[in-house]
């Protein structure tokens, strides 16, 4: 599968690694020339690099959007209009209205939008998985969690209340994963 990765920040690096491990043919769109050069060092063919995501859309089936949240709607709508499925790193958008617009664009295009929401790379997740594999924890019947860790505050999203409203709206939206990161 040809997948366009838009954005090579700290999460984009993880997405590039996983997409490569999955055997996807990865295209990269990144505005920073230095980050595009870094991608070449990670095995990306220079012919599959661009500073404008729109140039790669005709060549891919899916788009992985890992950019600042205020650009998610623009990138997702353009990708959907080009006939691509989209995986969008959380949050989907910066407002409920923008989230609804992306969901409507997905329906109109007949394509899937999936929002990232996992803590696969978090040390606690790794420790829990290791404990389960080692048999240190009995059979799991139910699990729930609440992330409350210390991390760098995000400046590209609005209040928690709006994020919860958007998450609730997207949970109700009919969607299925196109790109599985497991």
Secondary structure, DSSP 4 states (H G I P E B T S, - for coil): -EEEEE--SHHHHHHHHHHHHTT-EEEEE-S-HHHHHHHHHTT--GGGEESSGGGTGGG-SEEEE-S-GGGHHHHHHHHHHTT-EEEEPSSS-SSHHHHHHHHHHHHHHT--EEE----TT-HHHHHHHHHHHTT-S---S----------PPPSSS--HHHHHHHHHHHHHS----SS---
